[in-house]
Amino acid sequence: MWSTSQLVRKYSALIHFNSRKE
């Protein structure tokens, strides 16, 4: 089971990475 906090953190990291790529 995934925690909401962990999911948000992972999503945030992904978005940040994508933002840096552009």
SVG drawing of the C-alpha trace seen along z (x, -y; Angstrom):
<svg xmlns="http://www.w3.org/2000/svg" viewBox="-3 -24 20 26">
<polyline fill="none" stroke="black" stroke-width="0.4" points="0.0,0.0 1.3,-3.4 1.0,-6.4 -0.5,-9.6 2.4,-11.6 4.9,-9.3 2.9,-9.4 2.8,-13.2 6.5,-13.4 7.4,-11.1 5.0,-13.0 6.5,-16.3 10.0,-15.0 8.9,-13.8 7.3,-17.2 10.4,-19.0 12.6,-16.8 10.4,-17.4 10.4,-21.2 14.2,-21.2 14.5,-19.2 12.5,-21.9"/>
</svg>
